[in-house]
Amino acid sequence: MPASINACKDILNEQFIDNAWVPSRSQTCRPVLNPYNESLLAEVTCGDSADVDIAVAAARRALPGWRAMPEVSRGEYLVAIAAGLETRRQALAELSCRNNGKPLVEAHQDLDDAIACYRYYAKAAVALGQRQGTVADAGQADLEARHYWDAIGVVGLITPWNFPLVSSAWKLAPALAAGCAVVFKPSEVTPLPERILAEIVIEAGLPPGVFNLLLGDGEGIGAPLSRHPGIDKLSFTGSNAVGEAVMHAAAQGVRPVSLELGGKSPILVTEDADLGLARDLVMAGICYNAGQMCSATSRLLVHESVADDLYAAIDAAISELHLGDPMTKGTDMGPLVSATQRERVQGYMVLANEEGLSSKTPTIALPGCGFFVAPRLYREVPTTSRLWQEEIFGPLLCARRVADDAEAIGLANGSDFGLAATVVTGDADRAEAIARRLEAGNVWCNSDQVAPPQGSWGGMKRSGIGRELGDLGLGAYLELKRITRPLKT
């Protein structure tokens, strides 16, 4: 196990630039805590705009050589990164548990997703090379045209704290496959798993400057990275408020952005649904990662004929959950990631009481320490409630009974967000017909929230701009070039 994974209570005041750890220009650090026992894991630099300047300069120096490298060679580097994650699988999963608070089984699933993503884009890089120079319609008989795809340039990548190593893989793997040099800022709340990517990059042999990792907060790193003129494109995942700030900063210089933002996703249950399956999908949609998912299905729309039965089944399932040490087998749900996040979720619980919202969810035992919030089901929540309208990012479920599919679809679409949705019915064709009418970028029918690397991820309305994963995820880091010339005779 690498020493850096074992490190505890370290002062991490260095940045990874040009394949080396260099002192941060910042004079301040912030604590990184274990959300289960509230112990100090490390102190990490807040970062400084001077760090950003140096990292961007390194990426710009590295860009020409990396962009010109054959795609098959870039793919080999991605395979090596996947292998580095695989080698550290257990250690990284445990580190993610300690830093993020998610149960160990979920952390292992994250590692599986990240490894699969790098391997997928390794193959995508090879396929990109094979389609360079694709013949296109020139428009007239005496001309010929071909299409080429060039890396967009130096990209700034900013990821949140809820899925360490996964959110970064969704950005880093396609960006590197496309031939971009990157400056990557992980969340200041969960930087420790992402920090190990530096070791993996060195072992994989990436050229200096292709991958630069900057630790720090929004003020020290995020804002100066977003407005830096040496960044050709920004890709951000996080809150709408920060996403709007990133987009505003990118407007200077007319730089493109990809934004994966908030959600307030619905789960629709019809009268012919398997209620056992519905219960399980509802529980997964609101309790996985303690509800800290942009795709959390936090609005339940259930047919009135089965609503009471489903409500009772959900409350019973919640009462059987074990909340505790995420490193311990048998823990169903860990703590929220931070005291700040717990206070945010508890604030919505206070608001629910003020609004007189009904909850019959049994009280379940919480550990004596840690940032825990027990899941709750609120029944018949009015659409005017802030709990119905706003993203809570915690295990609070709002429910309403509906008379038919049309009412369910109307209420589901009555949101500023459009990231995801789930449909649970007894008929596959009916499920797809409902899904086609939902304003959401990802809809699962009688299924868990699977998000394979060959799929797509992104939302409609205020849930963001662009898509990650699959061909569209690679295309987000490419510019199409069309070359037209006289036809050879």
N, C-alpha and C positions, 0 to 999 in steps of 0.2 A: 504494500500500500504506500503510495507516495507520501512523503513527510507532510506536504502541504495540505493533504486531506485530513491528517491527524491533528494538524495545528489547532490549538484552542487558545482563546484569549490573546491572540497575536494582534500586533498593531500593523495593519496592512496599508502602508502609505506609499505604495509603489504602483506604477502604471505599466502595462505591457505594450511596448512600442518597439517596432523594428526587431521583433523576436528577442527582446530583452526586458527585464524589469528595471525601470528607472524611477528615481524618486519623484513623487508627485510635487507639483509646485504649490499645492494647497498646504496651509498651515493648520487645518482643522480636520478632525475625524468624527465619525458617528458610530455608536455602538451597533453591533449586530447581535440580536438575541435569539435564544432558543425559545420559541413561543409556547412550548410545553412546560418547561420549568423556569422560564424567564432568566436563565443564566446567560452570562456574557460569553459569546462565541469568539468575537473578535472586535477590533475597532478598525474601521475602514475609512480611507480618505474620502473627503467630500468632493475632491477634484477641483480643478481650476481651469479657466479658459486657456491658460498657457499650456496645460496638458493637451487640450484639444488642438491647439495650433501645431504642436510637435507631432501628434499622431496623424493629423491630416497631411502634414508635409511628408511624413514617412509613407503614407498610403499613396500619395501622388507620385512619389519616386518609384514605388513598386508597380504602379498601374500599367505602364507600357509593356513591361516584360510579361506580367501575368496575363494581360489581355491578349498578347500575341502568342501565348503558349498554346499548343494544340489542345483541343477540348478533351481528348482522351487522356492526356497527361493531368489536366485539372481533375478529371474523374478519379484518377488514381490517388490523388491527394485526399479526396473525399472518402474513398474507401479506407484510407489510413486513419482518418479522423474517426470513422465509425469503429474501426478496430480498437482505437485508443479508448473510446467510450466503453466498448465491450470488455476490455481488460480491467477497467475500473468499475464495472457494473455495481458490485455490492457496496464498495466504498462510496460511490457517488449517490447511490440510493439512500444510504444511511446519512450521508451529509445533507441531502435534500430534506430528509425527515427532520433533522436537527435544525436546519435553517428555515424551512417552510412550514413544518408542522403536519404535513400530510402523512397518512399511514404508509408503512413500508411497502405494502402491496401496491399502492397507487404510485409511489416513487419508482418502483420497478417497472410499472407500466409506462411511466414517463421515459425511462431509459430505453425501453423497447421502441417507443415512438421516435425518439431522437435518433437512435441508431438506424432505424428503417428509413428515416428521412434523408440522412446523409448517403445511404446506399442507393436510394431511389435517384437522387440528383447526380450521383456518380454515373449512373446509366443515362440520365437525361443529358449530361454533358457530352457523352459519346454520341448520342442521337443528334444533338445540336451540331456537332461537327459533320455528321453525315448529311445534314440537310443544308449546309452552307452552299451557296451557289445554286439554289433551286431555280430551275427555269420558270419564268413567269410570262404571261401574255404581254407582249410588247405593244400591242395596239395597232401596229401596221406591219406589212409584210417585209419591209426592208430593214427592220430593226429587231434586235433580240434583247431580252431583259433577264436579269438574274436577281435573286434576293439573298442578302446576307444579314446576319444578326450580330451586332457589335455590343460589347459590354457598355452599360450606360456610364460607367466611370467609377469614381469613389463614392461609396454610399455610407450614410450614417444610419445605424440600426439601433433602435431603442426598444427594450422589452420590459414587460411587467414582472411582478413577483409571484404570480400564482402557478406558473408552470415552468420552473427553471429547467434549462437545457432543451425543453421542447419548443417554446416560443423562439428561442435563439436558433435552433436547428431549422425552423421554418423560414428564417430569414437568411442565416449564414449559408446554408447548403445551396440554395438557388443562386445567391449572390456570387459565391465563389465559383459555382459551376458556369455561370455566365461570363466570368472573367473580370468581375469587379474586385477592387480592393476595398476593404471594409474598416470602418471605425465603429466599434460595438460598445454600447453602454447598457449593461444589465441593470436591473433594479438595485437600488442601494439597500433594499430590505433583504433581498436574497442573493447576494453577490457570490457567496462561497462556492456553490456548485459550478457556476459559470467561470469562475476564476481558474478552475482546473483545465479549461479549454486551452489556456496558454501552454501548459505542459504538453498537451496532446498535439498542438500545432507544431511545437518544436520537434517532438518525436516524429511527426509526419513529414517534417522537412520542408514545410511551406517556406517560400522565399521571404526574407525580411520585409516587413511593411505591408504584406498582403492582408494580414489579420492583426488588428490593433484593438486591445481591450482597455477601456477606460472605466475605472471604478469611481463612483461618485453620485451625487444627488442631482436633482433637476437644475438647481441654480448653478452648481459648480461645473457640471458636464452637459446636462441635457439641453439647456437653453443655448449655451455657446456653440454646441455641436449643430443645433437646428439652424442657427443663423450663419454658420461659417460659409464663406463664399467658395471654399475649396471642396465643399460637398456637392456632388452632382445630383443626388437623390436621397430622400429620407424615407425610411420605413419605420412606423411607430405602432406599437400596440399598447393600449392603456385607456385612460379615461377620456371622455369627450372634451372636458375642459382643457386638458393638456394637449389632446389631439388638435384642437382648434388653434392653440398657441403654436404648435409645430407647423401647421398649415400656413399660419400667418407669417411665420419666419421664413418658410420656404418660398413664399410669394416674392421675396426679394431675390431677384435673379431668375424668376420663373422656373424654379426647380420642381420636378415632379415629386409627389408624395404617395405613399401607400399607408392607409390608416385602418387599423382594425380596432374598433372602439366598443362602446357599450352595447348592452342588450337588455331586454325585458321580455324574455322569450316565453311563449305559451306552450302548454301541453293540452291537447284536445282529446277528450275521452267520450266516445259515442255509447249509445245504450246497448249495443251488441258486443262491446269490447270484453275481452277476458280481463276480469277485474284483478286477478292475481298479477297478470302481466302489467296492467295499468299501475297497480300499486308499486311494483318494482321499478318501473320506468319513472314514476313520479319521485320516488325516494332517491334514485340515482341522479335525477335531474336537479335535485335541490340539496342533497347531502354530499355528493362526491366533492372532494376537496373543500369540505365544509361550506359548500355553496359558493365558493369563490371562483366562479367561472363566468365569463361573459356570455356563455351559451346556457347558463342555468335556466331551466324551465320553471320560472318562479311564479307564473300565472297559470292556474289550473282552471280549465273550462270543461265541465263535466255535465253530461245529459242529466236532467232533473230526475229521471226514473232510477238512476243508479248512484246519484250523488251521495246520499246518506251512507250507503254501503261502502263506497270508496272512501269517504271521509273517515269512517270508523276504522277501515283497514289501514289507512295512512297513520292515524293516531296510534293504532296498535303497533305498527312497525316502528314508529319513532320511540315508543316506550321500551322497545326491546334493544335499542341501540346501546352500544358500549362506547362511551367517550373517554379517552384516556391517552396513555403514552403511545405516540405513533410508532415507536420502535417495537412495541409489544404485539405479539400475535394475538388476534382476537379483538383488537381495537377497530371499531367501525368508522369512527370519525375523530380526527384530531382537533387541535385548537385552530382558531383564526390566526392569521400570520403575525399580527401585532396588536398591541394595546390600542393603537389608533383605529384599527379596523374593528376591534371588538366594541369600542365606544361608538363607532358609526352604526353598527348593527343594533346595539342596545338603544341607541337614539330612536331608531324606527320602532322598536318595541314600546318605548315610552309613547311615541306618537300613536301607535295602535291603541293603547289604553285610552289616550285622550280622545280618540275618534270613536271609542266604544266598539271596536272590532271584536268579533267573537272568536275565541279559541278554546277548544276542549282538549287540546293536546296535554297528555299527562306530564307532570314534572318528572324529569329524569336526573339522576345523580351526576354531578360534575366534579372533576378532580379539585382538590384544594388549591391548586396553582394553575397557571397557564391562562391563555386568552380564549377561554371556551365560551360558546353560546350554544344552547340546546336548540335543536330544530323546533319550529312551531308551524302549525297549520291555522291560518285565519280564514274563517268561512264567510261566504257572501260579502266579500269586500267590494264596496262601491267603486266604480271606475274613476270617481273623483278623488279617491284617496291617494296620497303620495306613495303609500306602499304598493298600490297597483300601478302607478305611473313610473316610479323611479327605480333605477338599478340599485339594489341593496348590497349585493355581493356578500351574502351570508345566507344561512339556512332558514330563511323565513319564506313560507309559501302562502300565496294569496289565492283563494278559490272562489268561483262563482258557478252556480248551476245555470244551464241553458236549456231552451225548449227544443232546439233543432240545430242542424249543421249551419244553417245560414246565420243564426244568431252567434254561434260559436266563432265562425269565421270573421264576422263583423267585429266582435270584441277582440279577437286575436289581432286583427289588423289595426285596431284603434290604439296604436302606440307610435311614439316617435322613432322606435327602434325596429330593426328588421334583420337581426342576425340569424336566429335559428327558431325551430319549432319542432314539436313532436306530435304525431297523430296516432292514437290507439283506437283501432276499430276491429270488428270481426270480419271485415271484407277488404281484401287488398286493393281492389279497384276503387272502392269508396274512399279508402285512405289516400290513394294517389289523387283522386279527384279533389278531395279537400286540400291536399298539399299544393296542388297547382294553383289554388286560389289564395294561398297564404303569401303575405309579403315578407319573405324571409329568404336568406341566401342558402340556408341549409335546413332541410326538413327530413326528419327520420320517421318512418312509418313502422310501428310495432318493433322498434329497434332501439338499442342503446345508441349513445352519441359517438358513433365511430367516425374517425377523421383520418383516413389513411393518406399517406403521402401522395398517392396518385389521384386523390380527390380534389376538392376545392374548398376554400375557407374564406368567408367574408360576408358582409351583410349589405342590406338595402337601407335606405333612409339615413338616419343618424348613426347607424352602426358602422359606417366607414366608407372607404374608397378603395376599390381594387380587390383582388383576390390573392390568397396565398395557397400554396400546395399545387401539385400537378403542373401541367404545361403553363397555366396562367401565372403560377408562382414564379416560374423561370422567366417568363416573358416580362414580368415586372422589373427585371434588371437588364433588359435588352432593348436596343434600338434597332428597328428594321431599316436596312439600307437597300435601296433599289438602284441597280446599275443598268443603264440602257446604252446600247452602242449599235453601230451598223451591223447588220447580219453578215457573217463571213460567207464568202462565195468561193 
